Amino acid sequence: MNETEGLRLRRVHRPVITDELPEHRNKGSGTYSGKVFQVTLLSLGGFLLLPLLVIILILESPIHPEVFSLKEPPLMKGCWEPNLKLREAQRLFEDQITGPESIASIGDVLYAGTADGKIVKLIGRRIHTLTRLGKLPCGSREEESSCGRPLGIRVGPNGTLFVADAYLGLFQVNPTTGEATRLVSGGQVVAGRKLSFINDVAVTQDGKKLYFTDSSSRWQRRDYLHLIMEATADGRVLEYDTESRELTVVMENLRFPNGIQLLPDEESVLVAETTMARIRRVHVAGLNKGGMDTFIDNLPGFPDNIRPSSTGGYWVAMSAVRPNPGFSMLDFLSQRPWIKKFIFKVKRGIERPGPGFQ
């Protein structure tokens, strides 16, 4: 080996002296990147959470939900087992009328109230507007109270129609001419509370007594979601005497009383208590007048209208199902009012944003 080669070899094998271990050399840059990521993540989280904190702390919830208890929904077996029979039903006037709530018939002629405030007469395949209880314009949430929303409709003696309008009151309607007479005004105060959400009506065979549900004295029909979520027990059943014109409260403190149906003896009415997923029996005459008991409890859904069947039973329409097995949101929320409040605070923040949300 000559001197030049020895020098080259010594340079190649010259050690590098440092006080840092290899794994520590990149520690500084790695720690810095991690801190930047953490700060960015916290800043982003704070930016996203700030509006929620404002909603929680500043905005007032429009509802004041009560805690109530529902039994575990029945298993979907036996008589509750789901089926597809309704899919085989013939659809009439599909996409031709808007939101028919209740149906009454005189012979082959059908009558129904619609979401645009009309009472329609259905003959064969033709649709006739029998009358309009409210006034135009119709179509928006703000206009609904003046437009009217006819819900329950029944046929009384001599073929007279009795109609319950959620806002305008109870009416007697001539099925031929459409002439309407108001019997009970919506919004009036009865026994210290307003008739805010008139829903369904039942009439005795002689036409002397009308029984109807007022779903809430606090919420109107257009705010039915507020009523469902708040679950306030401020609903009532009332009686109207067509001869004396006297209006009395038969039962109160119900949670969203909805459909109503007289029993054959006319001493009791069945009332669908929607929020509680049950049907109550309210005694309106006889020895038990003024009393109430449960006709059927823990239904597999939340009952709406109730009507007699041709076999002696009753048809009950469910506004929502309580699946078991499965998940029912309304059952879940019944014990968690703080979630309900938060949902409506967020809804209010979206609909009416304040300076912090613009």
VEXDREN-2710 file (C-alpha; in Angstrom, 1 decimal):
% VEXDREN-2710
k/r/px/py/pz
1/MET/0.0/0.0/0.0
2/ASN/1.5/3.4/-1.0
3/GLU/1.0/6.6/0.9
4/THR/-1.9/7.8/-1.3
5/GLU/-3.9/4.7/-0.8
6/GLY/-3.4/4.7/2.9
7/LEU/-4.6/8.3/3.1
8/ARG/-7.8/7.4/1.1
9/LEU/-8.5/4.5/3.4
10/ARG/-8.2/6.5/6.5
11/ARG/-10.6/9.1/5.2
12/VAL/-13.2/6.5/4.3
13/HIS/-13.1/5.0/7.8
14/ARG/-12.9/8.3/9.7
15/PRO/-15.6/8.1/12.4
16/VAL/-18.3/10.8/12.8
17/ILE/-18.4/12.0/16.4
18/THR/-21.7/13.4/17.7
19/ASP/-23.5/13.5/21.1
20/GLU/-26.9/12.5/19.5
21/LEU/-28.0/9.0/19.1
22/PRO/-29.5/8.1/15.6
23/GLU/-33.0/7.9/16.9
24/HIS/-32.8/11.3/18.5
25/ARG/-31.7/13.1/15.3
26/ASN/-35.2/13.3/13.9
27/LYS/-36.9/13.7/17.2
28/GLY/-37.0/17.5/17.0
29/SER/-38.7/17.7/13.6
30/GLY/-41.1/14.9/14.5
31/THR/-42.1/16.6/17.8
32/TYR/-42.6/19.9/16.0
33/SER/-44.9/18.3/13.3
34/GLY/-46.9/16.6/16.0
35/LYS/-47.4/19.8/17.9
36/VAL/-48.5/21.6/14.7
37/PHE/-51.0/18.8/14.0
38/GLN/-52.3/18.9/17.6
39/VAL/-52.7/22.7/17.5
40/THR/-54.5/22.5/14.1
41/LEU/-56.8/19.7/15.3
42/LEU/-57.7/21.6/18.5
43/SER/-58.3/24.8/16.6
44/LEU/-60.5/23.1/14.1
45/GLY/-62.4/21.3/16.9
46/GLY/-62.8/24.5/18.8
47/PHE/-64.1/26.3/15.7
48/LEU/-66.7/23.5/15.1
49/LEU/-67.7/23.3/18.8
50/LEU/-68.1/27.0/19.4
51/PRO/-71.4/27.3/17.6
52/LEU/-72.7/24.2/19.5
53/LEU/-71.6/25.8/22.8
54/VAL/-73.4/29.0/21.8
55/ILE/-76.5/26.9/20.9
56/ILE/-76.4/25.0/24.2
57/LEU/-75.7/28.0/26.5
58/ILE/-77.5/30.9/24.8
59/LEU/-80.4/29.7/22.7
60/GLU/-83.5/28.8/24.6
61/SER/-85.3/25.5/23.6
62/PRO/-88.8/26.1/22.3
63/ILE/-89.9/22.9/24.0
64/HIS/-89.8/21.8/27.6
65/PRO/-89.9/18.0/27.3
66/GLU/-91.1/15.8/30.1
67/VAL/-89.7/12.5/31.1
68/PHE/-92.1/9.6/30.6
69/SER/-91.9/5.9/30.4
70/LEU/-92.9/3.5/27.7
71/LYS/-92.9/-0.2/28.0
72/GLU/-90.6/-2.3/25.8
73/PRO/-92.4/-2.6/22.4
74/PRO/-94.1/-6.0/21.9
75/LEU/-92.3/-8.5/19.7
76/MET/-93.3/-8.5/16.1
77/LYS/-94.8/-11.9/16.3
78/GLY/-98.2/-13.4/16.2
79/CYS/-100.9/-10.8/15.5
80/TRP/-98.1/-8.1/15.3
81/GLU/-96.1/-9.9/12.7
82/PRO/-95.5/-7.5/9.7
83/ASN/-97.1/-8.3/6.4
84/LEU/-97.4/-6.8/2.9
85/LYS/-101.2/-6.9/2.6
86/LEU/-101.6/-3.1/2.2
87/ARG/-99.3/-3.2/-0.9
88/GLU/-102.1/-5.1/-2.6
89/ALA/-104.6/-2.3/-1.9
90/GLN/-106.0/-0.4/-4.9
91/ARG/-104.7/3.2/-4.9
92/LEU/-107.4/5.8/-5.5
93/PHE/-106.8/9.4/-6.7
94/GLU/-103.1/8.9/-6.3
95/ASP/-101.2/12.3/-6.7
96/GLN/-104.6/14.0/-7.3
97/ILE/-105.4/15.2/-3.8
98/THR/-103.2/16.5/-1.0
99/GLY/-103.0/14.9/2.4
100/PRO/-106.5/13.4/3.0
101/GLU/-106.6/12.8/6.7
102/SER/-110.0/11.2/7.4
103/ILE/-112.6/9.6/5.1
104/ALA/-116.4/9.4/5.4
105/SER/-118.8/7.8/3.0
106/ILE/-122.4/8.2/2.1
107/GLY/-123.3/5.3/-0.2
108/ASP/-120.6/5.2/-2.9
109/VAL/-119.6/8.8/-2.4
110/LEU/-116.5/9.5/-0.3
111/TYR/-115.7/12.7/1.5
112/ALA/-112.3/13.9/2.9
113/GLY/-110.5/16.9/4.2
114/THR/-107.3/17.9/2.5
115/ALA/-104.0/19.7/3.4
116/ASP/-105.0/22.6/1.2
117/GLY/-108.0/23.4/3.3
118/LYS/-110.7/21.8/1.1
119/ILE/-113.4/19.3/1.8
120/VAL/-113.6/17.2/-1.4
121/LYS/-116.3/14.9/-2.7
122/LEU/-115.1/11.8/-4.5
123/ILE/-117.6/10.3/-7.0
124/GLY/-116.3/7.5/-9.2
125/ARG/-113.1/8.9/-10.6
126/ARG/-114.1/12.5/-10.3
127/ILE/-113.0/15.0/-7.6
128/HIS/-115.3/17.9/-6.6
129/THR/-114.6/20.6/-4.1
130/LEU/-117.5/20.6/-1.8
131/THR/-116.5/23.6/0.3
132/ARG/-113.6/25.4/1.8
133/LEU/-113.8/26.3/5.5
134/GLY/-111.0/28.8/5.6
135/LYS/-109.7/31.4/3.2
136/LEU/-107.0/31.6/0.5
137/PRO/-104.1/31.7/0.1
138/CYS/-103.0/28.2/1.2
139/GLY/-99.9/26.2/1.0
140/SER/-97.4/27.6/3.5
141/ARG/-96.9/26.9/7.2
142/GLU/-97.8/30.5/8.0
143/GLU/-101.0/30.4/6.0
144/GLU/-102.3/27.1/7.5
145/SER/-104.1/28.7/10.4
146/SER/-106.3/30.9/8.2
147/CYS/-106.5/28.4/5.3
148/GLY/-107.7/25.7/7.7
149/ARG/-106.8/22.1/8.0
150/PRO/-109.9/19.8/8.1
151/LEU/-109.0/16.5/9.9
152/GLY/-111.7/14.3/11.4
153/ILE/-114.9/13.9/9.3
154/ARG/-118.1/11.9/10.2
155/VAL/-121.5/11.3/8.8
156/GLY/-124.3/12.2/11.2
157/PRO/-128.1/11.6/11.1
158/ASN/-129.9/12.7/7.9
159/GLY/-126.6/12.5/6.0
160/THR/-125.1/15.6/7.6
161/LEU/-121.3/15.9/7.7
162/PHE/-119.5/16.9/10.9
163/VAL/-115.9/18.1/10.3
164/ALA/-113.2/18.9/12.8
165/ASP/-110.8/21.6/11.6
166/ALA/-107.5/21.9/13.5
167/TYR/-107.7/25.7/13.6
168/LEU/-111.1/26.8/12.7
169/GLY/-113.3/24.5/14.9
170/LEU/-116.2/22.1/14.5
171/PHE/-118.5/22.4/11.5
172/GLN/-121.7/21.0/10.2
173/VAL/-121.6/20.7/6.4
174/ASN/-124.3/19.9/3.9
175/PRO/-123.0/17.1/1.7
176/THR/-125.0/18.4/-1.3
177/THR/-124.7/22.2/-1.2
178/GLY/-121.5/22.5/0.8
179/GLU/-123.1/25.0/3.2
180/ALA/-121.1/25.0/6.4
181/THR/-122.2/26.1/9.9
182/ARG/-119.6/26.6/12.6
183/LEU/-120.6/24.8/15.9
184/VAL/-117.5/25.4/17.9
185/SER/-114.8/28.0/17.3
186/GLY/-111.2/27.0/17.3
187/GLY/-108.9/29.0/19.6
188/GLN/-111.6/29.8/22.1
189/VAL/-110.8/29.3/25.8
190/VAL/-112.7/26.4/27.5
191/ALA/-112.2/25.7/31.2
192/GLY/-109.2/28.0/31.2
193/ARG/-107.3/26.6/28.2
194/LYS/-107.4/27.3/24.5
195/LEU/-108.7/24.9/21.8
196/SER/-105.4/25.0/19.9
197/PHE/-105.4/21.7/18.0
198/ILE/-108.8/20.2/17.3
199/ASN/-108.2/16.8/15.8
200/ASP/-111.0/14.2/15.4
201/VAL/-114.7/14.0/16.1
202/ALA/-117.4/11.4/16.9
203/VAL/-121.1/11.8/16.8
204/THR/-123.9/9.9/18.5
205/GLN/-126.6/8.2/16.4
206/ASP/-129.2/10.9/17.2
207/GLY/-126.7/13.7/16.4
208/LYS/-127.3/15.3/19.8
209/LYS/-123.8/14.9/21.1
210/LEU/-120.4/15.5/19.5
211/TYR/-117.2/14.2/21.2
212/PHE/-113.9/15.6/19.9
213/THR/-110.2/15.6/20.8
214/ASP/-108.1/18.7/21.3
215/SER/-104.6/17.4/21.0
216/SER/-103.0/20.3/22.8
217/SER/-103.7/23.7/24.4
218/ARG/-100.1/24.8/23.8
219/TRP/-99.2/23.6/20.3
220/GLN/-101.1/23.9/17.0
221/ARG/-101.2/21.3/14.3
222/ARG/-98.3/22.9/12.3
223/ASP/-96.2/22.4/15.4
224/TYR/-97.1/18.8/15.9
225/LEU/-93.4/17.7/16.1
226/HIS/-93.1/20.0/19.1
227/LEU/-96.0/18.3/20.7
228/ILE/-94.6/14.9/20.1
229/MET/-91.2/15.7/21.4
230/GLU/-92.4/17.7/24.4
231/ALA/-94.9/15.0/25.3
232/THR/-96.9/17.4/27.4
233/ALA/-100.0/16.0/29.0
234/ASP/-102.3/18.9/28.0
235/GLY/-104.7/17.2/25.6
236/ARG/-108.4/16.9/26.2
237/VAL/-111.6/15.2/25.2
238/LEU/-114.6/17.5/25.0
239/GLU/-118.4/17.2/24.5
240/TYR/-120.6/19.5/22.5
241/ASP/-124.4/19.4/23.0
242/THR/-126.0/20.3/19.7
243/GLU/-129.3/21.2/21.3
244/SER/-128.1/23.3/24.3
245/ARG/-124.8/24.3/22.6
246/GLU/-123.1/23.6/25.8
247/LEU/-119.4/22.7/25.6
248/THR/-117.8/20.8/28.4
249/VAL/-114.5/19.0/29.1
250/VAL/-114.9/15.3/29.5
251/MET/-111.3/14.2/30.1
252/GLU/-108.0/16.1/30.3
253/ASN/-104.2/15.5/30.9
254/LEU/-103.8/13.3/27.9
255/ARG/-100.6/13.1/25.9
256/PHE/-101.6/13.9/22.3
257/PRO/-105.2/12.5/22.1
258/ASN/-105.8/11.9/18.4
259/GLY/-108.4/9.7/16.9
260/ILE/-111.7/9.1/18.7
261/GLN/-114.5/6.5/18.3
262/LEU/-117.8/5.9/20.1
263/LEU/-118.4/2.4/21.4
264/PRO/-121.7/0.9/20.3
265/ASP/-123.5/1.6/23.7
266/GLU/-122.4/5.3/23.3
267/GLU/-121.4/5.4/27.0
268/SER/-117.7/5.4/26.2
269/VAL/-115.3/6.7/23.6
270/LEU/-112.0/5.2/22.5
271/VAL/-109.2/7.7/22.3
272/ALA/-105.8/7.1/20.6
273/GLU/-103.2/8.5/22.9
274/THR/-100.5/8.8/20.4
275/THR/-97.5/9.7/22.6
276/MET/-98.1/6.8/24.9
277/ALA/-98.7/4.2/22.2
278/ARG/-102.0/3.2/23.7
279/ILE/-105.8/3.5/23.4
280/ARG/-107.8/4.9/26.3
281/ARG/-111.5/4.3/27.1
282/VAL/-113.2/7.5/28.4
283/HIS/-116.6/7.0/29.9
284/VAL/-118.9/9.8/28.7
285/ALA/-122.2/8.6/30.1
286/GLY/-123.7/6.0/32.4
287/LEU/-122.6/5.0/35.9
288/ASN/-118.9/5.4/35.1
289/LYS/-119.2/8.8/33.5
290/GLY/-116.0/10.9/34.1
291/GLY/-113.8/7.8/34.5
292/MET/-111.1/6.5/32.2
293/ASP/-109.2/3.2/31.8
294/THR/-106.8/1.7/29.3
295/PHE/-108.5/-0.2/26.4
296/ILE/-105.2/-1.5/24.9
297/ASP/-101.6/-0.7/26.0
298/ASN/-98.2/-0.9/24.5
299/LEU/-99.1/-1.0/20.8
300/PRO/-96.4/-1.8/18.2
301/GLY/-96.7/1.8/16.9
302/PHE/-98.1/5.2/17.7
303/PRO/-101.8/5.3/17.0
304/ASP/-103.5/8.0/14.9
305/ASN/-107.0/7.5/13.6
306/ILE/-109.4/4.8/14.9
307/ARG/-112.5/3.6/13.1
308/PRO/-114.9/0.6/13.5
309/SER/-114.4/-2.5/11.3
310/SER/-117.2/-4.5/9.7
311/THR/-116.3/-7.5/12.0
312/GLY/-116.9/-5.7/15.3
313/GLY/-113.3/-4.6/15.9
314/TYR/-111.4/-1.4/15.1
315/TRP/-109.0/-0.2/12.5
316/VAL/-106.1/1.7/14.0
317/ALA/-103.7/3.6/11.8
318/MET/-100.2/3.9/13.1
319/SER/-98.3/7.1/12.5
320/ALA/-94.9/5.4/13.2
321/VAL/-93.8/1.8/14.1
322/ARG/-92.0/0.7/17.2
323/PRO/-90.0/-2.2/15.8
324/ASN/-88.9/-5.0/18.1
325/PRO/-86.4/-6.3/17.3
326/GLY/-85.2/-2.9/16.1
327/PHE/-84.8/0.7/17.2
328/SER/-87.6/3.2/18.0
329/MET/-86.3/6.7/18.2
330/LEU/-89.3/8.1/20.1
331/ASP/-88.9/5.3/22.7
332/PHE/-85.2/6.1/23.0
333/LEU/-85.9/9.9/23.5
334/SER/-88.7/9.4/26.0
335/GLN/-86.1/9.1/28.8
336/ARG/-83.7/11.7/27.4
337/PRO/-85.3/15.2/27.4
338/TRP/-81.9/16.9/27.1
339/ILE/-81.4/15.4/23.7
340/LYS/-84.8/16.7/22.6
341/LYS/-83.9/20.1/23.8
342/PHE/-80.6/20.1/22.0
343/ILE/-82.2/19.0/18.7
344/PHE/-84.7/21.9/18.8
345/LYS/-82.0/24.3/19.8
346/VAL/-80.0/23.3/16.8
347/LYS/-83.1/23.5/14.7
348/ARG/-83.8/27.0/16.0
349/GLY/-80.1/28.0/15.4
350/ILE/-80.4/26.9/11.7
351/GLU/-83.7/28.5/11.1
352/ARG/-83.0/31.8/12.8
353/PRO/-79.2/32.2/13.0
354/GLY/-77.9/34.9/15.3
355/PRO/-74.8/37.1/14.8
356/GLY/-72.5/34.2/15.8
357/PHE/-73.9/32.0/13.0
358/GLN/-73.8/34.4/10.0
END
